[in-house]
Amino acid sequence: MEKRVNNLVNIKLLRTHITRLLFIAFILSSVSITAQIGNTQNSKTYTIGDIIVTGSTSFGAETVITYSGLRKGQEITVPRTSQSKIAEAVKKLWNSDLFSSINIYISSIEGNVANLEIHLQDLPELKDVKIEGVKKSKFDDIIKDNKLSPGVKVTENLIKTTENYLESTYQKKGFLKANVTITTSEVTDSIDKQRVNMKLNIDKGNKVKVKDIVFNGREKLKAKKLKKAMKNTKKKNPIRIFKRSKYIEADFNEDLVSIIDTYKENGYRDARIISDSLIYNPDNTVSLVINLEEGEKYTYGDIKFLGNTVYTDELLNRILRINKGDTYNGVELKKRIQDETKPDGDDIANLYQNSGYLFSSITPVETSADGNVIDMEIRIIEGKPAYFNKISVVGNDKTNDHVIYREIRTRPGQRYSKADVIRTIRELGQLGFFDAQQIEPNFKNVNANDGTLDMEYSVVERGSSQIELQGGYGGGGFIGTLGLSFNNFSIKDIFKKDAYKPIPMGDGQKLALRLQASRFYQTYSFSFSEPWFGGKKPVSFSTSLSHTKQFLYNPATRNADKDRRFNITGLSVGLAKRLSVPDDYFVLSQAISFQHYDLKNYNTGLFTFGNGSSNNLAYTIGLSRNNTNVDPIYPTGGSNFSVTAKLSLPYSVFNKVDYKALKEERADQLEIQNNTTLSNSTRNDAADRISEIDQERFKWLEFYKVKFNGEWYARVIGDMVLRPKVEFGFLGAYNNDRGVIPFERYFVGGDGMGTYSLDGREAISLRGYPNQSLSSQDGGTIYNKFSLELRYPITLKSQQAKIYALAFLEAGASYDNFRDYNPFALKRSAGFGIRLFMPAFGLLGIDFGHGFDPLPGQAVKHGWETHFIIGQQF
């Protein structure tokens, strides 16, 4: 709205027969200028005398005068031009966006001196905002986004900008007919300021959906194919779940580009959209009409490479993978030369970039299109190889430089490689000390003449230590947990007082302490790992120590029976080495572990002896490969698999125990124990003998255990990621007469965490069922599990938390032996959940799973189950 400000100049001369001479209205920019001067049309120059400020304004006179640019002793011209001092003063004051009215008067003239009066009216300030038409939960965002805080100056520009912003925001959400009106009303109060209340009336209307999409001029490609290419704009379909049919202009424009790309992929390189239109229908929907010109279909003719000296035509043709006679595909041609969507793609540009030719360029040029056959030249300018000059890292406030530099794949003097830069980003993200979403490689001092560049890696530290302090109810009583995990620890500074900020940090080591206790069990654990043992090679050293006490429930006292207990003390030491063959994503790990099991009156279904002890000395070897990228919390590509074997010594080979005789004796004693015609004393003696035999069998555990885990990550659309996973485990015995051990068994079902039976078992998650409900009482010796998970990020770039939602399908089962093994007899489930990762607390989440099959021994499907996740990923 155009604002008009009338600037009146009154000149009163204290002389006889002289009356009012001037009347001038100043309008600058949006202000038009008029001047009326008595009987004279001649300009006259005056010197400014006093300047006073009047009107309704909260600004001091000195501030106003200084800002206007006017000063005492300055010369002014009456009448003035648009370049005069007074005109410039009005323009400055008006452009400040602080005043609703600006008037400058010549209040009096004494000889050649003119005294000025600047009369101002402040713009009103905002007192309160009232919003109608949306939920109260949206009020704060609307006020914040549009800067409608109390005290802000209310201008026509503010009102119009707010209206446009809100209408545009809702239109982007599908409310195509959204309308916003803003009104203001003056506030009358004791404060000596002009203030107004603002009322925002938001009429979103209904979401406008797409009823139909019409293609005019389409003959060569099917409408179904073109509609499929439109990823964002879809026709109404009641069975579509994941993609709505609302119309959003920006998304529609993006889809128009996709339509042309589809034509180019099918040989129609000249296809274009002549026009498009939107038609409103009476039922509050829209129809989209797209007018096409398809053109003719083209094929490839001869393709020649020019300028290549480093690589042969044969090699470049293998990467290009386009032959004479193929249907012309402009989109695919561009990707084969340089795929912008895949930084590590298999294309010609990356071939040169990974070999040091940073300054290379590859340009496809059509040399002929006769008869719809396109001959092409791929013109290559290789340039000279580039070398890294200086490598630096910025942003690491806590992590020591050497921890970062040992993971960096680019070195000073080394030939440039894009693949090494990408791998460095991945390795820094996998450390877990930095926000993987904010790691950036910055090219510095790039010099094409001498072929050098500096590389600066910018990182953002995130909290890498975690604290676990919680209490809850489970396993028949209150459970308290205290855990401390320092994931960027520095053990060498442990005795340095100045290093405690609050703990010694920066060397990339991991130290974890955990204490958990309830009425029925207590567990203590300590672990430490150094990822670069010795400091020169990526050899990881790890060690852990744990002790667990568990007590049986006494139904008489409804409390823990301290005379019936099961203790486990464990110690392990391991080394893991990064390999270079087949590639350096492989890791070979080895560990030696020892557990001592001590039982006292601990008679359960799993153990055949309630008194005694057992020892587990085992060697574990594993081969794993993890090339997931980049963020370990939310990988978007790559895979992660591992194969491990845990082996004990074959004691039965050299301990001279006749296990076959023990097995036969055990069978005889079991028959006596089960014979109800015999006296209780005889049967009890048989039970005691069975316990003695089993104590002998399992004094030193003899077993082998093999596990496989494999998972893959692939982008579906945008940042949506699909993660399939497969697992398999097998627990076997060297000597069948000795039998499979009662420890180390698999218990399937639930969240994989909530087990309060700490007896050496391994809990396998399978959502949609209660914990460990899908295995027999003694646990399984075989299990397999398959899962498919679809993940979508809610926020990944926040330093406070990373959040993503997920939906899953799972199936799995455990088996007591190979006779029962059937990989297709699985318990199935599906559901959805959410994950929240906070640096201080680790991974938290909740899942809602629906079990489609009955639990063992039941006839109806299990239904819904809720799982709370702490510190693990499925």
N, C-alpha and C positions, 0 to 999 in steps of 0.2 A: 504494500500500500504506500502510495507516494505521500510523503510528509511535506507539508508546506510550512515554512517559518518566515513570518513577515518581520523585516528589520526596518524599523522606523528611525529616520534621522531627522531630528528637529533642530533647526538653527534659529536661535532668537538673538537678534542683534539689538544691543542697547542704544539704538540710534532712532531718532524721530523718523516717522513715515516708513519704517521697515517692519514688515509683518513676517509671519511664518513663511520660510523660504523652501524648506525641503521636506519631502517625505519619501523614504527609500525602503523598499522591501527586498531583503536579501534571500535568495534561494540558490543554494549551491548543490551540485550533483543532482540530488533529488529535490533541490530547492531552486525555483526560478527567481530571477532578479528583476525587480522593477524599481524605478526611481522617479519621483516627481519633485521638481524643484521650482518653487514660486515662478518668477518671471525670468530667471536666468538659466541658460543651458551650458554655461562655461564652467570648466573644472577649476577648483581652487585647492591649494595645498595648505594643510594645517599641521601644527606640531602638537602631539598628544601631551596633555597636562596630566591631571589626576585620572585614575581609573578606579571605579568602584564596582562591586558585585552585589547585585540585589536579587530578589526572587526567593523561591523555595528550593534551596539546595543545601546539602549537608557538607559540601566541599568548602574549604577555607578560601577566602578571597585571594590570598597570595598564590595558592595552588592553581586556581582557575586562571589568574592573570599570567602566571608563568607558562602554563600549558598552552594558552591561546597564542603566545608568541608576541603579544602586544607589550610595549614598555614605554614608560615616560620618556619624552624627548624624540620619539619616533615620528616620522612624517607620514601623513595620510592624505589621500586625495578624495574630494567630494565634488560631484558624484564620482563613485569609484567604478573600476572595471573588475572583472572576475579575478585579476591577478593582484588586486590591491591588498594592503595589509589587513584591513578589516575583513575582506572576503576570505583570506587565508585563515584568519582567526576563527571565523564562523565554521569553516570547513573542518578545522582541527577539532573544535569542540563537538561538532556533530558526529565526526567519525569515531569519537571516544565511546559512542553507544551508552552514554550516561545520562543524557538529557532528552526530555520530550519537547522542550521549547527553548529556543535561543534567540534573544533580542539584544542588539547592540545599538545604543542611543548616543548621540552627541547631546549631552545634557546642557552644555553651555559653551559659548565661545567668548573668549576675552582677547581681542585683537587677533593675533595669528595662532592662538593656543585654544585647542578644543579639549574639553573634558568629556570623558566617555563613561557610560554606564553599561555594564554587561548584566542583562536580566535573564536569569536561568530558571528553568523548572526541571527538577530531577525526574528521571524515569522512576516509575513506582517499583518498589521491591516486593518480592514474593513473600507472603506470609505463610500461606497454607495451600496444599494441593488436595483436591478431592477427585477420586477416580471412580468412574462408574462403567460397568459393562464387562469387567474381568474379575477373576478371583483375587481375594486379598493377598494371597501368596505371591502375586505378580506385582504388587504395588511398589515394593522396594526396588525391584529391578527396573521398572519404568522410570521411577524418580532418579535413580542412579545413572541410567543410560542417557537420559535427556538433561541431566544436570539441573534438576528442578528443586534444589535445596533451598531452604528459607534464606532470604537475603539476596538472592540473585536478581539482577535487573530484568524486568519484564519488557522485552521489546517485541515488535511485530515479527522480527526475524526469529526470535526464540519460539514464538507461538507457531509460526509457519513451519519451521524446521522440525519441531516436535510432532506436529500433525503428519508431515511427510514421512518422518522416520517410523512412526507407529504404523501408519498405513502400509508402508513398504514391508515392515517386519511381518505383519499378519498376512500380507499377500504372498510372501515367501513361504508361509506355512500352509497355503492353500485357500485362505480366506480372500478370494479375489475381489470381493465387493466390500472389503473392510472400509469403514468411514470413521474418521476421528474429527470431532469438533471441540474447540477449546474456547471457553469464555472466561472473562475476568470480571471481578466486582471489587469496588473500592472498600477499604477497611477503615472504619471510623473508630479510633481509639485515642488514648492519651499520648501516644508517641508522636513526636513532631516529625513524622516522615510520611510520605505518600506510599501506602502499601496496598496490595491487592491480594485477593484469594483467587486461585485458579481452579477451574473445573474441567476435567478431561472426560468427555463422553465417548467411549469406545464402542462402536457397533461393529463387531467382527463379521456378523452375518454367518451364513453357513459356508462350509467348505465347498468350493466349486470343483466338481469332479469331471473327468473327461468321459463323455458319453460315446464319442466316436472319433476315429482318426481316419481321414480320407486322403488318399494319394491320387492326385490328378496327373495324367501323363505317364503313369506307370504301366509298363508293358513287359519289361525284361526280367524284373525280379518280383517275387510274390510279396503281397502286402504283409503276410505273416512274417516274412524274413525282415522286412523293414521295421515292423513294430517290435520285433525281438531286439533289433539294434538300438531301439530307444530305451535305454536302461532306466531313465528317470521318469519318463512320462508314459503312463499306461492307461489303457481303456478300462472302464469299469468292469470288474469281474468279481462276483461274490465269493469265488473259491480262492482268490489270491490273498495270501496272508502277509507276506513279508514286504510287498511293495504296493503302496496305495496308489489310487488313480487321481490324486489331486493335481491341479495344474499350477505349476510354478514357472514363471517366464524364463528365469535364468537356466533352470534345468531343461526346459524345452529347447532353448537356443543351443545348449550343449548337445541335445539329442539330434538336432538338425545336422550338426557336424558329423555325428555318428552315422547318419543316413548316407551322407556323401562318402564317408570312409567305407561303408559297406559296398557301395557301388564300385569304388576303386579296388576293393579287394576282389571283386568279381569281373574286373577287366574294363569297367566303364569309367575311364579316367576323365572324360569330359562332362560327367554328370554334374548337374548343379540344381539348386533350388531357386526357381524363378521368384516365387513369393510364398508367403504363408499368411493365413488369417485365422482369426478366432471368432466363432459364432456362439452367441448366448442362446441357450434353449429355454423354453418356458418352464422346464422342471428344474431350474437352477443348476444345470450342467452346461458344459461347453463342448462344441465340436471343433476339431482342428482340421483345417484344410491345407494341404501342402501341395503346391504345384511344382512338378518336376520336369526337367529336361534330361533324359537319360543319356543320349548320345550313343555312339557305336561301341561295340566290344573290341578290345585290343588284345593282342598277344605279343610276347617278347620275340624279338629277332636276334640279331647278333649283339653280344655284350663284350666289350673290350675294356681292358684295364690300361690306363695310361699313367706313367710317372712312377710306377712301382719298381723299385730296385731291391728292396729288402726282402720281399716275399714274391714268390712266383705266381703267375696267372693261375696255375693249377690249384695252389693252396687257397688263393682268394676265391676261386670258384667253388671250392668245397665249403667255404664259410658262407658264401652268398646263396648257394643252393637254389639257383634259378637257371633254368635251361631254355634254350631256344625252342619256341613253340608253346611254352607255358602261358597260361592266361595272365595278362598283365594285372599286377597287384601292387598298387602304389604304396599302400600302407605297409605291406610286408617288405617291400623293397627298402623302405625307410628304416624299418627295424633291423634288417639284415646288415645295413650299412652302419647304423648307430641307433640302438634301442634306448630311448630316453627313459623308459619305464624300468629298465633293469641295469643298474650300474655295473653289474658283473656279467652282463649278457654275452652270448657267443656271437659277436658281430665284428665287422672289419675294423671299426674304430677302436674297439677294445683290444683287438689284436695288436694294433700299433701302439696304443696307450700303455699296454702291459709290457711292451718291449722298449719303452723309453721315449717313444716319439710323441711327446706331449704336444708339440706344435704342428702335428700332422693334421691334414684336412682331407676329407673324402667327399666328392661332389658328383652325384649322378647327373648326366646330361643326355637328353634325348637328341639324337642326331638325325633321325628319320622316322616318319610315321606313315610311310606310303602303304596303302592297302591295309590299314589298321594293324600293321606290324611295326613295332617300335624297336629300332636299333638304338643301343645305348653305349655310352662311354662312361666308365667310372674313373673320373680324373682324381688322381692322388698326388697331393703335395706332402712329401714325407717330412721335410725339414730335418734339422739335425737332432740327434738324441739329446735328451735333457738329463741333468744330474742334480741330485739333491745337494744343496750347499749347507744349509743350517736347519736342524730339526729342533723344535722347541715345543714346550707344553705350557699352557696358561690355565689358571683356574683351580689348580690343585693346592688348596689351602691346608689340607691335612695329610694327604698322601705324599710320601716322600718321592722325589724325582726318580730314584733308581727303580722303584716299584713300577712306575709307568714306562720308563725307557726300556726295561727288559721285555716288555710286551710289544713295543713298537717295531714294525717290520720294515720301516724305512730308515736308512742310515746315511749320514753325510758322505758324499762321494759316490754313493750307490746310484745306479741308473734308475731313472723315474719308472715307476710301475703303478698304474691305477689299481691293480689287484692288491698290491701291498698296502696301499692307502686304505682300501675298503676293509682288508683283513685287520689292519690296525684298529679301525673303528670298532670292529667286532670284538677284538680281544679286550679293548678298554671297557667296552660295555659289559662283557662277561665277568670282569673283575667284581662287579657289584658295588664298587665304591663311588661310581659316578652315575648321574642320570643319563641312561643310554640314549634317550630321545634328544639330548642336547649336546652330544659330542659332535664337533664340527672340525673338518680339516680346512684350514685357511691357507691359500697360496699367497706367499709373500715374495716380493722382489723377483718376480718372474722376468728373466732376461733372455729373450729369444736369440739375441746376437751371440752370446757366449754359451747358451744352452744350460743355464742354471736357474734354480729356484730355491726359495726357502719354504719350509712347511711348518706351520704352526697348528698344533692340535689344541682346540679349546674344549675344556671339560668343566662340568659343574658338579661339585662335591654333593653327595647326599648322605644322610645319616646311615652309617653302615653297622652300627652297634644296635642291639635289640635287647629289650628287657621284657621278661614275661613274669607278671605278677597277677595271679588270679586265684579265685576260689570258686568252687562249685560243688554240686551234689552228683555223685555217681558211684557205682560199685558198692552201694549200700551205706554211704556216709559222705561226710564233707571231705573235699579234696583241696588241699592248698598247694600251689605251685610257685616256686621262685626260680626264675631262669635268667641268666645273663649270657649274652652272646656278643663277643667283640670280634667283628669280622674284618677289622683292619688294625690288628693289634701290633705292638712293637715290644717284643720280650726283652730286647737289648736295653730298653730304656726303663725297665721295671724298677730299677733302683735310683732313677733320676727324679728328684722331687719336682723339678720344673716341667717334666714331661706329662704330669697328671693334669690334663685339661679336657675332661675329668680323668681320663686314663691315657696311658702311653699309646699313641696311635701312629700309623703311617707306614708300617713295614709290610702290610698285606697278610699278616699271619691271622689265624683264627683261634680264639680261645673261648670255650663255652663251659659254663658251670650251671648245674641244674639240680634242684631239690624238689621232690614231690612227696607228699605224705597224706595219709588218711588213717582211719582206724585200722584198716586191713592191710595196708602195705606202705613201705617207704622205699624210695629210690634216690640214689645219689650218683651223679655222673660228672666226669671231667673229661674234656677233650682238647687237643691242641694240634694244629697243623701249620706247616711251613711250606708254601707252594714252590719255593726255589731253595731246596735244601743244599747248602754249600754256597749259594749265591751266584753260581755260574751257569747252571743248566736247569731247565724246567723239570726238576725232579721233586715231587711232593712227598714230604714226610708227615705222617700223622700218627697220633697215639691217643688212646682213650682208656679210662679206668672207670668202672662202675660197680655199684653194690646195691642189691635189692633184697628187701625183706618182705615176705608175704605171709599172712596168717589166715587160717581157716575161720569160717563163721561158726560161732557157738550158738545153736538155737535156744539153749536154755538161758543164757545170759544176754542174748541178742547183741553180742559184742565179739570182738576179735579174741580168739583163743591163742594166747601167746605160747602155749605148750605145743601147738600144732603149726609149725612154721616151715617155710621153704625159703632158703637163702641162695642168691646167685651172686658170685663175685667174678668180675670179668676184666680182662686186660687184653689190649690189642695194639700191635705196631704194624704200620704199613708204609710202603713206598709205591709211588706211581710215577711213571716216566712217560713224557711225551715222545712219540715215535716220529720218524721221518719217512717211514715206508709202511704201507702204501702212500700215505700222505701224513702231514703233521697235525691232522685232526684226531689221529688215533692216540690212545693212551693205554699203556700196559700197566696194570696195578697188581700188587702182590701184598699180602698181609698174613701175619701169624696171630692167631687169637687163642685165648685160653679162658674157659669158664669153669668154675667149680660150683656144682649144684649140691646143696646140703639139705636133706630132708629129715624132719623129725615129726612122727605121727601125722604125716601129710598124705592121707589116703584119699585119692580122687580117682575118677574114672580113667584119667590119662596115665597115671603112674601105677605100675603093678607092684611097686614096693614103696612103703610109706616111711621107712626108716633107712638111712644110709646116705651115701653120697655118690656123685658121678662127676666125671671130668671130661671136658671137651677141649681137646687140643687140635686145632685145625689150621690148614693152610688154604688161603683163598687166592685165586688168580683170576683176573678179569681183563677183558679186552673191550674197550668202548670207543665210540666215535661220536663226537658232538660238534656239528657245524651249524647249529641253530643261530639265527641272527635276529636283531642285534641285541635286543633287550632280553635278558634271561627271565624277566617277569612276564613279558608278552612277546614271545618269539613270533616272527612273521614268515619265516622260511627256514629251510634246512631240515635236518633230521638228528635224532639222538638215539643210539642203540647201545646195548651192552650185553655181553655174554660173560657169565661168571661161573666158576666152579669152586665149591668149598669141599675140601677133602680132609679126612682124618687119616691117621696111620692105619694100615691093615693089621691090627693087633692079632686077629685070629690066625694070622700066618705064623707068628713066632711066639705067642704066649703059651703054647702047649695046652690049651684048654679044649676039651672035647665038647664042642657046642652041639654036635649031633646028639650025643648022649644026654646032655642037659635038656635039649628040646624034647626028646622022648620022655625023659623023667618028668618034665613039666607037664606034658600031655597026660601022663598017668596021674599026677597029683591033681590036675584040673578035673579029671574024671571023678576022682575021689571027692573033691570039694563039692562037686555038683550032684553027688549021689545023696539024695535026701533020706535014704534008708539007713545011712550010717549015722553014728553018734556025732553030736556037735563037736566033741573033743577031737575026734578023728578028722573031721572036716576042717577044724581050725588048724590042726597040725599040718594038714595039706596046704592050707592057705599060707601058713608061715613058710613052708618049704618053697612054695612058688615065689614068695617074696625074696627068699635067699637066692634062688636061682636067677631071678631077674636082676638082683643086685650084682651078681657075678657077671651077667651078660652085659650090663650097662655101666660097669665100674669105670671103664674108659670107652667113650662113645666111638663107634666105628660106623662111618657112613660116607656117602658122597652126595652132594647137592648141586644141581645145575639149574641156572635161571637164565632166561632171555627176556629182554625188554626192548621194544622198538617203537618209536613214535616219529611222526612226520608232521611238518607244518607247511601249509600252503595258503596263500591269499586267495580268497574267493571273489570278493568285490571290495575295493578300497582297502580298509584295514580289517575287514572281517576275515577271520582265519579258521581254516578247517584243520583239526588235529586228530588223525586216526592213531590208534595205539594197540599193540598186541603184547601179551605177556604169557610166559610159560614157566612152570617150575616143576622140578622132579627131585624127590628125596629117595635115595636107594641105599641098599646094603651090599657090602662085598660078599658077605657070607649069609646065605638064606637061612641057615640053621640058627644063626645068631639073631636075625630078624632086624626089622627097621626100628630105629631108636624112637623113644617116645617124645624126644625134644625136636626142635627145628621144624616142626610140622606147619602146614598151611591151614589157616582159618579164614574162610572167605565170607564177605558180607559186611555192609555198613560203610563207615567212613574210613576204615583202616587205622583209626587212632584210638577210639574209645574202648580200649581193652584194659580191663583191670585185673587180668590174669597174667602175671609177669613170669611165666614159666618156660621161657625160651621159645615160645611159639612165634610165628610170623603172621601178622594180620594183613590180609589182602582186601582192599576196598572194593565194594560193589554196591553202588548207591541204589536206594529203593528197597533195601532189606535191613533188618536189624544187624548189629555188629556180630560177626562170626556165626551167623545163623545158618549159613549154607554149607557147613561142613559137619562131619560126624563129631561125636563127643571127643574122640581122640585126635581129631584133626586129619587132614588129607595129606597124602604123600605126593599127589600130583594136582596141579591146577592149571587152568588156562583161562584167559580173560581177553575180551575184545571190547574196545570202546571207540566211539566216534563223538568228537566234541566240536561244536561250532562256537567260536568266541567273537565277541564284538566289543571294542573298547569304548568306555564312557569317557574316561579321561586318562591320558598317559603322561602328559607333560607337566602336571602339577608336582611340585617338589614335596608336598605334604602327603599325597596319596595317589596311587594308580588304581583305577577301578575298571573292571570289565565284566560284562555279562556273558553267560554261556547257556547252551542247551546241549544235552547229551543223550546218547544211546549206549547202553552197556549190556554185555552178556558174559557170563562166566560160571565156573563150577569147580569144585574140588572132588577128588576121587581117592578112595582108600588104597587102591592098587591098580595094576594094569588090566586086570580082568574086568574091572568096572569102568575103565576109561572109555569115554565116548565124547570126542571133542564137539559133537553137535547137540548133546543133551545139556543145554545151558539154561541158566536162570537169566531172564531178560528184564531190563528196566529202561526207563526214559525219564527225563526231567529237565529242570532248569535251575540256575543258581547265579550267584554273583561273587566276585572276588575283590577284595580290597587289600592292597599292599601299602603298608605304612612303614617307613624305614625303622621306626623305633619299636615296632611290634611284629614285623614280619607279615606273612600272608594270613589273612582272615577271610572267612567266607561262610556262606550258607547255601545248601542245596536242598531242593525239593524233588525227591525221586519217587517214581511210581513203579512198584514191582509187578510185573505181569504174570508171574508164576507163583504157585503156592510154596510155602516153606516146607522143608522135609517133614513128612508126617501129617500134613494138612491137605485139604482138598480144594480150597478156594484161593484165588490170587491174593497176594499180600496187600497190594494197594500202596497208599502214600506213606512215605517216611521222610522225616526232616533230619538233615545232617549239618552239624556245625564243624567247620574246617579251621584248624589252627596250625599254621606252619608247614603245610605240605601242599603239593599239587597233584591232581589226578592225571 
